Amino acid sequence: MTRRQPPANQPELFSDGLSLRASDVLNSQAWPDIGRFPTNRPRHHVRDALWSDLVSSASPLLVTGYASIGELIELFADWDGHGHDDGQVHLVLGTEPFGTTRHSFRSDRMEFTEETRRYWIEEQGISLLLSAKILRAIEQIEHGKVDVRFIHGARRLHAKVYIADRSATVGSSNFTDFGLSHQLEANARFVLPTERRRYAELASIAKNLWDAGESWNDEMLGLLHDLLKAVSWQEALARACAELLEGTWAERYLQGRSYAGHALWPSQQAGIAEALWVIQSVGSVLVADATGSGKTKMGAHLVRAVRDRLWSTGRVHRDITALVGPPAVIDQWEREALFVGLSISKVSHGLLSRSGDTEHLREELAVRDAQILAVDEAHNFLNNSSKRTRQVRESLADNVLLFTATPISRGASDLLNLVGLLGPDNFHDRTLDILKRLDRSRVFDRTLSEEEATVLRREIQRFTVRRTKTQINEMVDQNPDAYVHPVTGKVCRYPIHEARKYSTGETKEDADAADNIRELTDQFLGVAQLEELIAVPSAYRAQYTDDQWLQARLRSSRALARHHVIEALRSSRAALVEHVCGTMAAGERFGLSTRFKPNDTGDVLQKIRDKIERGAPEIPPNCMPPEWMTGAEQWNEACEREIGLY
């Protein structure tokens, strides 16, 4: 299991975010004096000049956005340490570009306060290292050493102006760590006495904004107190769990989305909230609720909420939302998406498996370039050798949302492929080490140790939202009225299952035929599954010898040959004939159309005949092969015997 490698045009996770070409060009250019035009570049930062200007001033005036509060707390403490006994810091807070643009009937004060509190309490948070400085800032505001105002309304404040006693700075830099030290910014600084006129003009602009502002001291104190509020760890944990599981925190992402007669159930709302938290924490989510829980409706609302969250936080860079699923499910998704106002690019399972024409290229591009990728019936994408699985795993999506009621049905192999879909780069290194070992030894049917199984189980749980039928029924019992069907008037819940035995109706001849087939498949050698050269791949040389690899391949080939026959027989007689004789033969024998398949598949008989012509596989000399692989005559006899068994 390897981590995804970003394409050439995608920045590395730990890069400085600036292309090498842009960095080289900027570093080679001539720049004006940093004291007159503060910018962020190697060995120079906006912070260098601006911070010292402000902390050395008795009465600085700052106009900046509410995202700057964290740095401002640091500034207040530093300014207070410079002994300004009779001074006062004046602060005018404005909005941020990632804030909502919706019009509201609430007052400007309420809207600005809620937006600021949501950013700092729910989304951003503040470092525990600032606790003492927050207490100091509270004291400064209470004693009038810091005075805070705000401007909000239809014409939002977005200016960035900093007036010190002997300098005035204006430009693009927000008073955040990124604006002061890291991002490409452009600012102008006017210093007394040489630029007295510009200083006075800029100071008058800042003074006008200060006069237009309204006091926000009480709200600032409330925010700082809430950032510091202390409770026991038990209460903090209980509050966090309740808020996460009940989902009330996510209501704002779902407001206005319920339509007449089709309101979301509380279980769906809670599932969306939990999934949003998982996506925010690890980037991808696996929704594995029980069948019949309403995953499609929940999924449409969830995808819309994820998209809205990207817009509200300013992280949209490719507004493409792609849905991959079987045709019947896609139709349901499309209906639900229309109800919630979601635009999606539909991608069919079948079309994603094909290639060649323009339509299929469109679907591949939609999956590759989507910023949000939703995959329904995700258990159909656990075969890493299929084209459609490779297409999904190679997607550049920031957020991958998987929906399935049966996430793991084949044990370790499903775990490996599930990690591939969720994105290996989202997993801890210890987990990746276990998966690498498991991937290398898959051919040996290696089982997980109890410790490894525990680690993987816990890791997958980090990505998973799963409620069983029993759990959903318990949620229904808490509020039955919220689950009433709009047409029938009945409460929607899972029925009570009563297990009953019944006869399958097979005859003795059927049972004898099944036993005979089983006995024949037990004699398979699996020659059709063997490659022309059986040797340890270079990546596994350190773990296995050539002979160990050969013996493992012989065991797995026999088992796989048996599995293919039994699996086809469980499906239908037509599927068994297709496996043995090919798609065309099955279509002719049972009168079935073969147009739904782009290529003829199956026909293990022809594969074995081809093996006779090519001869026995090449094997390293230090191996001990079975007798039927030691010469051309023995190989041909083994192949003919295999054909006879089929």
NUZA-196997 format. One record per residue (C-alpha): residue number from 1; residue in one letter; x, y, z. Coordinates in nm, 2 decimals. Example, Ala and Ser with C-alpha at 12.3 -4.5 7.8 and 13.67 -1.06 7.14 Angstrom:
2
    n  res      xx      yy      zz
    1    A    1.23   -0.45    0.78
    2    S    1.37   -0.11    0.71
! end
This chain:
646
    n  res      xx      yy      zz
    1    M    0.00    0.00    0.00
    2    T    0.16    0.33   -0.11
    3    R    0.06    0.69   -0.06
    4    R   -0.09    0.87   -0.35
    5    Q    0.16    1.08   -0.54
    6    P    0.03    1.42   -0.64
    7    P    0.05    1.51   -1.01
    8    A    0.31    1.75   -1.14
    9    N    0.08    2.05   -1.12
   10    Q   -0.03    1.99   -0.76
   11    P    0.18    2.13   -0.47
   12    E    0.33    1.89   -0.22
   13    L    0.17    1.88    0.13
   14    F    0.48    2.03    0.30
   15    S    0.58    2.27    0.02
   16    D    0.57    2.65    0.08
   17    G    0.27    2.67   -0.16
   18    L    0.47    2.88   -0.41
   19    S    0.58    2.73   -0.75
   20    L    0.95    2.70   -0.80
   21    R    0.93    2.93   -1.10
   22    A    0.73    3.20   -0.92
   23    S    0.97    3.18   -0.62
   24    D    1.28    3.21   -0.84
   25    V    1.13    3.50   -1.03
   26    L    1.03    3.69   -0.72
   27    N    1.36    3.63   -0.55
   28    S    1.55    3.77   -0.85
   29    Q    1.35    4.09   -0.88
   30    A    1.44    4.43   -0.74
   31    W    1.22    4.53   -0.45
   32    P    1.15    4.88   -0.30
   33    D    1.26    4.95    0.06
   34    I    1.09    4.72    0.30
   35    G    1.03    5.02    0.53
   36    R    0.82    5.20    0.27
   37    F    0.65    4.90    0.12
   38    P    0.62    4.60    0.36
   39    T    0.60    4.26    0.19
   40    N    0.66    3.90    0.28
   41    R    0.96    3.75    0.10
   42    P    1.28    3.57    0.21
   43    R    1.43    3.74    0.52
   44    H    1.17    4.02    0.51
   45    H    0.82    4.02    0.66
   46    V    0.53    4.26    0.70
   47    R    0.54    4.18    1.07
   48    D    0.90    4.32    1.11
   49    A    0.80    4.68    1.06
   50    L    0.43    4.68    1.15
   51    W    0.45    4.50    1.49
   52    S    0.72    4.73    1.63
   53    D    0.53    5.04    1.50
   54    L    0.22    4.94    1.69
   55    V    0.36    4.82    2.02
   56    S    0.58    5.13    2.06
   57    S    0.28    5.36    2.00
   58    A    0.07    5.50    2.30
   59    S   -0.26    5.49    2.10
   60    P   -0.25    5.27    1.79
   61    L   -0.56    5.24    1.57
   62    L   -0.61    4.91    1.39
   63    V   -0.87    4.83    1.12
   64    T   -0.87    4.46    1.03
   65    G   -1.08    4.15    1.00
   66    Y   -1.21    3.93    1.28
   67    A   -0.98    3.64    1.18
   68    S   -0.70    3.86    1.33
   69    I   -0.82    3.82    1.69
   70    G   -0.56    3.55    1.77
   71    E   -0.27    3.77    1.67
   72    L   -0.43    4.08    1.83
   73    I   -0.43    3.90    2.17
   74    E   -0.06    3.86    2.13
   75    L   -0.02    4.23    2.02
   76    F   -0.23    4.35    2.32
   77    A    0.00    4.17    2.56
   78    D    0.32    4.29    2.39
   79    W    0.19    4.65    2.38
   80    D    0.10    4.64    2.75
   81    G    0.45    4.53    2.83
   82    H    0.59    4.85    2.68
   83    G    0.45    5.06    2.97
   84    H    0.18    5.27    2.80
   85    D    0.01    5.36    3.13
   86    D   -0.20    5.64    2.97
   87    G   -0.24    5.49    2.63
   88    Q   -0.53    5.30    2.46
   89    V   -0.55    5.06    2.17
   90    H   -0.84    5.13    1.93
   91    L   -0.96    4.84    1.72
   92    V   -1.21    4.83    1.44
   93    L   -1.31    4.48    1.33
   94    G   -1.45    4.40    0.99
   95    T   -1.57    4.09    0.80
   96    E   -1.38    3.82    0.62
   97    P   -1.42    3.71    0.25
   98    F   -1.52    3.36    0.36
   99    G   -1.81    3.49    0.56
  100    T   -2.17    3.43    0.44
  101    T   -2.32    3.67    0.19
  102    R   -2.68    3.58    0.26
  103    H   -2.91    3.86    0.37
  104    S   -3.07    3.81    0.71
  105    F   -3.34    3.98    0.91
  106    R   -3.12    3.97    1.21
  107    S   -2.95    4.29    1.33
  108    D   -2.60    4.37    1.20
  109    R   -2.46    4.32    1.55
  110    M   -2.62    3.98    1.59
  111    E   -2.50    3.86    1.25
  112    F   -2.15    3.99    1.29
  113    T   -2.12    3.84    1.64
  114    E   -2.25    3.50    1.53
  115    E   -2.02    3.49    1.23
  116    T   -1.72    3.58    1.45
  117    R   -1.81    3.34    1.73
  118    R   -1.86    3.05    1.48
  119    Y   -1.52    3.11    1.33
  120    W   -1.33    3.12    1.66
  121    I   -1.53    2.87    1.87
  122    E   -1.65    2.61    1.62
  123    E   -1.40    2.63    1.33
  124    Q   -1.07    2.79    1.43
  125    G   -1.02    2.76    1.80
  126    I   -0.73    2.92    1.99
  127    S   -0.41    2.78    2.13
  128    L   -0.39    2.69    2.50
  129    L   -0.06    2.87    2.51
  130    L   -0.25    3.20    2.48
  131    S   -0.46    3.14    2.79
  132    A   -0.27    3.38    3.01
  133    K   -0.27    3.65    2.73
  134    I   -0.65    3.61    2.69
  135    L   -0.69    3.68    3.06
  136    R   -0.47    3.98    3.01
  137    A   -0.68    4.10    2.71
  138    I   -1.00    4.06    2.92
  139    E   -0.85    4.28    3.19
  140    Q   -0.73    4.54    2.93
  141    I   -1.08    4.57    2.78
  142    E   -1.25    4.59    3.12
  143    H   -1.01    4.87    3.23
  144    G   -1.05    5.06    2.91
  145    K   -0.70    5.00    2.78
  146    V   -0.84    4.83    2.47
  147    D   -1.15    4.96    2.29
  148    V   -1.31    4.74    2.03
  149    R   -1.57    4.85    1.76
  150    F   -1.71    4.68    1.46
  151    I   -1.87    4.77    1.12
  152    H   -2.11    4.54    0.95
  153    G   -2.40    4.56    0.72
  154    A   -2.47    4.56    0.34
  155    R   -2.15    4.75    0.28
  156    R   -1.90    4.53    0.47
  157    L   -1.57    4.66    0.61
  158    H   -1.27    4.49    0.44
  159    A   -1.00    4.76    0.48
  160    K   -0.67    4.68    0.64
  161    V   -0.52    5.00    0.80
  162    Y   -0.28    5.03    1.09
  163    I   -0.21    5.37    1.24
  164    A    0.09    5.41    1.48
  165    D    0.22    5.73    1.65
  166    R    0.48    5.79    1.38
  167    S    0.37    5.56    1.09
  168    A    0.06    5.46    0.90
  169    T    0.03    5.13    0.69
  170    V   -0.23    5.03    0.45
  171    G   -0.25    4.73    0.21
  172    S   -0.36    4.37    0.17
  173    S   -0.22    4.22    0.50
  174    N   -0.48    4.10    0.74
  175    F   -0.34    4.10    1.10
  176    T   -0.30    3.72    1.10
  177    D    0.01    3.51    1.10
  178    F   -0.04    3.44    0.73
  179    G   -0.09    3.80    0.64
  180    L    0.20    3.92    0.85
  181    S    0.46    3.65    0.76
  182    H    0.37    3.41    0.49
  183    Q    0.13    3.51    0.21
  184    L    0.23    3.73   -0.09
  185    E    0.11    4.07    0.03
  186    A    0.16    4.43   -0.08
  187    N    0.14    4.72    0.16
  188    A    0.24    5.09    0.17
  189    R    0.39    5.26    0.49
  190    F    0.40    5.63    0.54
  191    V    0.64    5.76    0.81
  192    L    0.66    6.09    0.99
  193    P    0.80    6.34    0.94
  194    T    0.90    6.27    0.57
  195    E    0.55    6.18    0.45
  196    R    0.33    6.39    0.68
  197    R    0.05    6.45    0.42
  198    R    0.00    6.08    0.33
  199    Y    0.02    5.99    0.70
  200    A   -0.25    6.24    0.79
  201    E   -0.48    6.14    0.50
  202    L   -0.45    5.77    0.59
  203    A   -0.50    5.84    0.96
  204    S   -0.82    6.04    0.87
  205    I   -0.96    5.74    0.68
  206    A   -0.90    5.51    0.98
  207    K   -1.05    5.78    1.21
  208    N   -1.36    5.79    0.99
  209    L   -1.40    5.42    1.01
  210    W   -1.35    5.43    1.39
  211    D   -1.62    5.70    1.42
  212    A   -1.86    5.49    1.21
  213    G   -1.80    5.18    1.42
  214    E   -2.02    5.06    1.71
  215    S   -1.89    4.93    2.04
  216    W   -1.82    4.56    2.05
  217    N   -1.65    4.54    2.39
  218    D   -1.92    4.33    2.56
  219    E   -1.92    4.08    2.27
  220    M   -1.54    4.06    2.26
  221    L   -1.54    3.99    2.63
  222    G   -1.80    3.72    2.59
  223    L   -1.60    3.56    2.31
  224    L   -1.28    3.57    2.52
  225    H   -1.45    3.42    2.82
  226    D   -1.60    3.14    2.62
  227    L   -1.27    3.06    2.47
  228    L   -1.14    3.02    2.82
  229    K   -1.43    2.86    3.00
  230    A   -1.31    2.58    3.21
  231    V   -1.50    2.26    3.29
  232    S   -1.40    1.91    3.40
  233    W   -1.26    1.68    3.14
  234    Q   -1.56    1.45    3.19
  235    E   -1.81    1.73    3.11
  236    A   -1.60    1.85    2.82
  237    L   -1.60    1.51    2.67
  238    A   -1.97    1.45    2.73
  239    R   -2.06    1.78    2.58
  240    A   -1.85    1.72    2.27
  241    C   -1.99    1.37    2.22
  242    A   -2.35    1.49    2.26
  243    E   -2.30    1.78    2.03
  244    L   -2.14    1.55    1.77
  245    L   -2.39    1.27    1.79
  246    E   -2.71    1.49    1.82
  247    G   -2.60    1.70    1.52
  248    T   -2.74    2.03    1.63
  249    W   -2.42    2.20    1.54
  250    A   -2.47    2.12    1.17
  251    E   -2.83    2.26    1.15
  252    R   -2.71    2.57    0.98
  253    Y   -2.58    2.37    0.69
  254    L   -2.93    2.21    0.64
  255    Q   -3.15    2.51    0.69
  256    G   -3.41    2.55    0.42
  257    R   -3.33    2.21    0.27
  258    S   -3.64    2.02    0.39
  259    Y   -3.93    2.02    0.14
  260    A   -4.29    1.96    0.20
  261    G   -4.36    1.60    0.30
  262    H   -3.99    1.50    0.27
  263    A   -3.82    1.64    0.58
  264    L   -3.51    1.47    0.70
  265    W   -3.55    1.22    0.98
  266    P   -3.35    1.30    1.30
  267    S   -3.14    0.99    1.23
  268    Q   -3.04    1.13    0.89
  269    Q   -2.97    1.47    1.04
  270    A   -2.74    1.31    1.31
  271    G   -2.57    1.10    1.04
  272    I   -2.50    1.41    0.83
  273    A   -2.35    1.59    1.13
  274    E   -2.13    1.30    1.22
  275    A   -2.02    1.26    0.86
  276    L   -1.94    1.63    0.83
  277    W   -1.72    1.61    1.14
  278    V   -1.54    1.30    1.00
  279    I   -1.48    1.48    0.67
  280    Q   -1.35    1.79    0.85
  281    S   -1.12    1.57    1.06
  282    V   -0.98    1.32    0.81
  283    G   -1.10    1.44    0.46
  284    S   -1.30    1.13    0.36
  285    V   -1.60    0.94    0.50
  286    L   -1.75    0.59    0.47
  287    V   -2.13    0.60    0.53
  288    A   -2.22    0.24    0.61
  289    D   -2.57    0.26    0.76
  290    A   -2.80   -0.04    0.73
  291    T   -3.00   -0.09    0.41
  292    G   -3.33    0.10    0.40
  293    S   -3.20    0.38    0.63
  294    G   -3.24    0.65    0.36
  295    K   -2.87    0.68    0.26
  296    T   -2.95    0.84   -0.08
  297    K   -3.15    1.13    0.07
  298    M   -2.90    1.17    0.35
  299    G   -2.62    1.15    0.09
  300    A   -2.76    1.43   -0.13
  301    H   -2.80    1.66    0.18
  302    L   -2.45    1.56    0.30
  303    V   -2.28    1.64   -0.03
  304    R   -2.46    1.97   -0.05
  305    A   -2.35    2.05    0.30
  306    V   -1.99    1.96    0.22
  307    R   -2.00    2.19   -0.08
  308    D   -2.16    2.48    0.12
  309    R   -1.89    2.44    0.38
  310    L   -1.62    2.46    0.12
  311    W   -1.77    2.78   -0.01
  312    S   -1.82    2.93    0.34
  313    T   -1.46    2.87    0.43
  314    G   -1.32    2.99    0.09
  315    R   -1.17    2.66    0.00
  316    V   -1.34    2.60   -0.34
  317    H   -1.09    2.57   -0.63
  318    R   -1.28    2.32   -0.85
  319    D   -1.65    2.34   -0.81
  320    I   -1.71    2.00   -0.96
  321    T   -1.92    1.74   -0.76
  322    A   -1.92    1.40   -0.92
  323    L   -2.15    1.10   -0.83
  324    V   -2.05    0.75   -0.92
  325    G   -2.31    0.47   -0.90
  326    P   -2.53    0.22   -1.08
  327    P   -2.79    0.37   -1.31
  328    A   -3.09    0.29   -1.08
  329    V   -2.93    0.46   -0.79
  330    I   -2.81    0.75   -0.99
  331    D   -3.18    0.83   -1.08
  332    Q   -3.27    0.84   -0.71
  333    W   -2.97    1.07   -0.64
  334    E   -3.07    1.30   -0.92
  335    R   -3.42    1.34   -0.78
  336    E   -3.29    1.41   -0.43
  337    A   -3.02    1.65   -0.57
  338    L   -3.29    1.85   -0.75
  339    F   -3.48    1.89   -0.42
  340    V   -3.18    2.03   -0.23
  341    G   -3.04    2.24   -0.52
  342    L   -2.73    2.03   -0.58
  343    S   -2.56    2.02   -0.92
  344    I   -2.38    1.69   -0.98
  345    S   -2.20    1.52   -1.26
  346    K   -2.34    1.17   -1.29
  347    V   -2.11    0.89   -1.37
  348    S   -2.24    0.53   -1.43
  349    H   -2.05    0.23   -1.30
  350    G   -2.07    0.06   -1.64
  351    L   -1.95    0.36   -1.84
  352    L   -1.66    0.41   -1.61
  353    S   -1.55    0.06   -1.68
  354    R   -1.53    0.12   -2.06
  355    S   -1.30    0.33   -2.26
  356    G   -1.26    0.47   -2.61
  357    D   -1.52    0.73   -2.70
  358    T   -1.58    1.09   -2.60
  359    E   -1.87    1.00   -2.36
  360    H   -1.65    0.78   -2.15
  361    L   -1.37    1.04   -2.15
  362    R   -1.61    1.29   -2.01
  363    E   -1.70    1.06   -1.72
  364    E   -1.33    0.99   -1.65
  365    L   -1.26    1.36   -1.64
  366    A   -1.55    1.42   -1.41
  367    V   -1.42    1.16   -1.16
  368    R   -1.05    1.27   -1.19
  369    D   -1.11    1.65   -1.15
  370    A   -1.40    1.65   -0.90
  371    Q   -1.33    1.84   -0.58
  372    I   -1.61    1.63   -0.41
  373    L   -1.65    1.27   -0.52
  374    A   -1.94    1.06   -0.39
  375    V   -1.95    0.69   -0.46
  376    D   -2.27    0.49   -0.40
  377    E   -2.26    0.11   -0.37
  378    A   -1.89    0.15   -0.29
  379    H   -1.85   -0.22   -0.23
  380    N   -1.84   -0.26   -0.61
  381    F   -1.51   -0.07   -0.61
  382    L   -1.31   -0.30   -0.39
  383    N   -1.14   -0.49   -0.69
  384    N   -0.82   -0.30   -0.74
  385    S   -0.77   -0.47   -1.08
  386    S   -1.08   -0.32   -1.24
  387    K   -1.07   -0.01   -1.45
  388    R   -1.35    0.17   -1.26
  389    T   -1.18    0.11   -0.93
  390    R   -0.85    0.26   -1.06
  391    Q   -1.04    0.56   -1.19
  392    V   -1.19    0.63   -0.85
  393    R   -0.86    0.57   -0.67
  394    E   -0.68    0.81   -0.90
  395    S   -0.93    1.10   -0.84
  396    L   -0.79    1.43   -0.72
  397    A   -1.09    1.49   -0.50
  398    D   -1.04    1.68   -0.17
  399    N   -1.33    1.50   -0.01
  400    V   -1.43    1.14   -0.09
  401    L   -1.77    1.02    0.03
  402    L   -1.84    0.64    0.01
  403    F   -2.19    0.49    0.06
  404    T   -2.25    0.12    0.11
  405    A   -2.43   -0.11    0.35
  406    T   -2.16   -0.39    0.31
  407    P   -1.82   -0.22    0.34
  408    I   -1.62   -0.54    0.42
  409    S   -1.73   -0.88    0.30
  410    R   -1.39   -1.05    0.21
  411    G   -1.18   -0.96    0.51
  412    A   -0.82   -0.84    0.47
  413    S   -0.84   -0.77    0.09
  414    D   -1.14   -0.55    0.13
  415    L   -0.96   -0.36    0.41
  416    L   -0.67   -0.29    0.17
  417    N   -0.89   -0.17   -0.11
  418    L   -1.11    0.03    0.12
  419    V   -0.80    0.22    0.23
  420    G   -0.71    0.28   -0.13
  421    L   -1.05    0.45   -0.19
  422    L   -1.04    0.66    0.13
  423    G   -0.69    0.77    0.05
  424    P   -0.38    0.62    0.21
  425    D   -0.25    0.97    0.29
  426    N   -0.53    1.01    0.54
  427    F   -0.40    0.71    0.76
  428    H   -0.14    0.70    1.03
  429    D    0.20    0.56    0.94
  430    R    0.16    0.27    1.18
  431    T   -0.15    0.16    1.00
  432    L    0.02    0.20    0.66
  433    D    0.30   -0.03    0.78
  434    I    0.05   -0.30    0.87
  435    L   -0.13   -0.26    0.54
  436    K    0.20   -0.28    0.35
  437    R    0.29   -0.61    0.52
  438    L   -0.06   -0.74    0.46
  439    D   -0.04   -0.64    0.09
  440    R    0.29   -0.81    0.04
  441    S    0.17   -1.13    0.20
  442    R   -0.18   -1.14    0.05
  443    V   -0.08   -1.42   -0.19
  444    F    0.02   -1.64    0.12
  445    D   -0.33   -1.60    0.27
  446    R   -0.18   -1.44    0.57
  447    T   -0.42   -1.36    0.85
  448    L   -0.41   -1.06    1.08
  449    S   -0.28   -1.09    1.43
  450    E   -0.52   -0.97    1.71
  451    E   -0.32   -0.66    1.76
  452    E   -0.31   -0.57    1.39
  453    A   -0.69   -0.64    1.36
  454    T   -0.75   -0.40    1.65
  455    V   -0.54   -0.12    1.50
  456    L   -0.71   -0.15    1.16
  457    R   -1.05   -0.17    1.31
  458    R   -0.99    0.15    1.51
  459    E   -0.84    0.32    1.21
  460    I   -1.13    0.24    0.98
  461    Q   -1.38    0.35    1.25
  462    R   -1.22    0.70    1.23
  463    F   -1.37    0.73    0.87
  464    T   -1.69    0.54    0.93
  465    V   -2.05    0.65    1.01
  466    R   -2.25    0.33    1.07
  467    R   -2.58    0.28    1.26
  468    T   -2.73   -0.06    1.27
  469    K   -3.10   -0.14    1.23
  470    T   -3.13   -0.18    1.60
  471    Q   -2.97    0.16    1.67
  472    I   -3.19    0.34    1.41
  473    N   -3.50    0.18    1.57
  474    E   -3.39    0.31    1.91
  475    M   -3.37    0.66    1.76
  476    V   -3.72    0.62    1.61
  477    D   -3.85    0.52    1.96
  478    Q   -3.71    0.84    2.10
  479    N   -3.93    1.06    1.87
  480    P   -4.18    0.85    1.67
  481    D   -4.36    1.15    1.54
  482    A   -4.06    1.27    1.34
  483    Y   -4.06    0.94    1.14
  484    V   -4.42    0.94    1.02
  485    H   -4.45    0.86    0.65
  486    P   -4.62    1.16    0.47
  487    V   -4.85    0.93    0.26
  488    T   -4.93    0.62    0.48
  489    G   -4.92    0.80    0.81
  490    K   -4.72    0.51    0.96
  491    V   -4.41    0.53    1.16
  492    C   -4.10    0.44    0.95
  493    R   -3.90    0.18    1.13
  494    Y   -3.73   -0.16    1.07
  495    P   -3.97   -0.45    1.12
  496    I   -3.92   -0.72    1.38
  497    H   -3.76   -1.02    1.22
  498    E   -3.90   -1.37    1.29
  499    A   -3.67   -1.64    1.17
  500    R   -3.85   -1.93    1.01
  501    K   -3.71   -2.24    0.84
  502    Y   -3.82   -2.34    0.49
  503    S   -3.74   -2.61    0.24
  504    T   -3.51   -2.51   -0.05
  505    G   -3.68   -2.78   -0.27
  506    E   -3.36   -2.93   -0.42
  507    T   -3.38   -3.29   -0.54
  508    K   -3.14   -3.57   -0.46
  509    E   -3.02   -3.54   -0.82
  510    D   -2.94   -3.17   -0.76
  511    A   -2.74   -3.25   -0.45
  512    D   -2.55   -3.53   -0.63
  513    A   -2.47   -3.29   -0.91
  514    A   -2.34   -3.03   -0.67
  515    D   -2.13   -3.29   -0.49
  516    N   -1.99   -3.41   -0.82
  517    I   -1.89   -3.05   -0.93
  518    R   -1.73   -3.00   -0.59
  519    E   -1.52   -3.32   -0.63
  520    L   -1.41   -3.22   -0.98
  521    T   -1.31   -2.87   -0.88
  522    D   -1.10   -3.01   -0.59
  523    Q   -0.89   -3.18   -0.87
  524    F   -0.81   -2.85   -1.04
  525    L   -0.44   -2.74   -1.08
  526    G   -0.53   -2.39   -1.18
  527    V   -0.31   -2.38   -1.48
  528    A   -0.52   -2.10   -1.64
  529    Q   -0.43   -1.87   -1.35
  530    L   -0.05   -1.92   -1.38
  531    E    0.16   -1.65   -1.55
  532    E    0.44   -1.72   -1.80
  533    L    0.71   -1.63   -1.55
  534    I    0.67   -1.73   -1.19
  535    A    0.93   -1.53   -0.99
  536    V    0.93   -1.31   -0.68
  537    P    0.86   -0.95   -0.78
  538    S    1.15   -0.72   -0.69
  539    A    0.94   -0.54   -0.43
  540    Y    0.90   -0.87   -0.23
  541    R    1.26   -1.01   -0.26
  542    A    1.34   -0.93    0.09
  543    Q    1.04   -1.13    0.22
  544    Y    1.02   -1.44    0.01
  545    T    1.24   -1.69   -0.18
  546    D    1.16   -1.81   -0.53
  547    D    1.04   -2.14   -0.40
  548    Q    0.81   -1.99   -0.14
  549    W    0.66   -1.77   -0.41
  550    L    0.61   -2.06   -0.64
  551    Q    0.44   -2.27   -0.38
  552    A    0.21   -1.98   -0.28
  553    R    0.12   -1.92   -0.65
  554    L    0.03   -2.29   -0.70
  555    R   -0.19   -2.29   -0.39
  556    S   -0.37   -1.96   -0.48
  557    S   -0.42   -2.07   -0.85
  558    R   -0.59   -2.39   -0.74
  559    A   -0.81   -2.21   -0.49
  560    L   -0.90   -1.94   -0.74
  561    A   -0.99   -2.19   -1.01
  562    R   -1.23   -2.36   -0.77
  563    H   -1.37   -2.03   -0.65
  564    H   -1.45   -1.90   -1.01
  565    V   -1.66   -2.22   -1.09
  566    I   -1.85   -2.22   -0.76
  567    E   -1.91   -1.84   -0.77
  568    A   -2.05   -1.87   -1.13
  569    L   -2.27   -2.16   -1.04
  570    R   -2.42   -1.97   -0.75
  571    S   -2.51   -1.69   -1.00
  572    S   -2.67   -1.90   -1.28
  573    R   -2.60   -2.18   -1.53
  574    A   -2.55   -1.90   -1.79
  575    A   -2.27   -1.75   -1.58
  576    L   -2.11   -2.09   -1.55
  577    V   -2.12   -2.16   -1.92
  578    E   -1.97   -1.81   -1.98
  579    H   -1.69   -1.88   -1.74
  580    V   -1.61   -2.22   -1.91
  581    C   -1.68   -2.14   -2.27
  582    G   -1.71   -1.76   -2.31
  583    T   -1.98   -1.49   -2.34
  584    M   -2.08   -1.58   -2.70
  585    A   -2.13   -1.94   -2.62
  586    A   -2.34   -1.86   -2.31
  587    G   -2.55   -1.62   -2.52
  588    E   -2.62   -1.88   -2.79
  589    R   -2.70   -2.16   -2.55
  590    F   -2.95   -1.96   -2.34
  591    G   -3.08   -1.72   -2.61
  592    L   -2.93   -1.41   -2.43
  593    S   -2.82   -1.09   -2.59
  594    T   -2.45   -1.02   -2.54
  595    R   -2.46   -0.65   -2.64
  596    F   -2.44   -0.53   -2.29
  597    K   -2.08   -0.65   -2.27
  598    P   -1.82   -0.47   -2.47
  599    N   -1.58   -0.77   -2.47
  600    D   -1.61   -1.15   -2.47
  601    T   -1.51   -1.27   -2.12
  602    G   -1.47   -1.61   -1.95
  603    D   -1.37   -1.90   -2.18
  604    V   -1.13   -2.07   -1.95
  605    L   -1.10   -2.36   -2.20
  606    Q   -0.94   -2.14   -2.46
  607    K   -0.71   -2.00   -2.20
  608    I   -0.58   -2.35   -2.12
  609    R   -0.54   -2.43   -2.49
  610    D   -0.33   -2.12   -2.52
  611    K   -0.12   -2.24   -2.23
  612    I   -0.05   -2.56   -2.41
  613    E    0.08   -2.37   -2.71
  614    R    0.30   -2.14   -2.50
  615    G    0.44   -2.42   -2.28
  616    A    0.50   -2.45   -1.91
  617    P    0.58   -2.13   -1.71
  618    E    0.94   -2.03   -1.67
  619    I    1.06   -2.10   -1.32
  620    P    1.39   -2.00   -1.14
  621    P    1.63   -2.29   -1.12
  622    N    1.64   -2.29   -0.74
  623    C    1.27   -2.39   -0.72
  624    M    1.12   -2.74   -0.67
  625    P    0.82   -2.75   -0.90
  626    P    0.56   -3.03   -0.91
  627    E    0.62   -3.31   -1.17
  628    W    0.36   -3.18   -1.41
  629    M    0.56   -2.86   -1.45
  630    T    0.90   -3.03   -1.52
  631    G    0.86   -3.09   -1.90
  632    A    0.66   -3.02   -2.21
  633    E    0.49   -3.36   -2.21
  634    Q    0.40   -3.35   -1.85
  635    W    0.26   -2.99   -1.89
  636    N    0.05   -3.08   -2.19
  637    E   -0.09   -3.38   -2.01
  638    A   -0.18   -3.16   -1.71
  639    C   -0.35   -2.91   -1.93
  640    E   -0.55   -3.17   -2.12
  641    R   -0.66   -3.32   -1.78
  642    E   -0.77   -2.98   -1.67
  643    I   -0.98   -2.93   -1.99
  644    G   -1.14   -3.27   -1.92
  645    L   -1.24   -3.16   -1.57
  646    Y   -1.40   -2.85   -1.70
! end
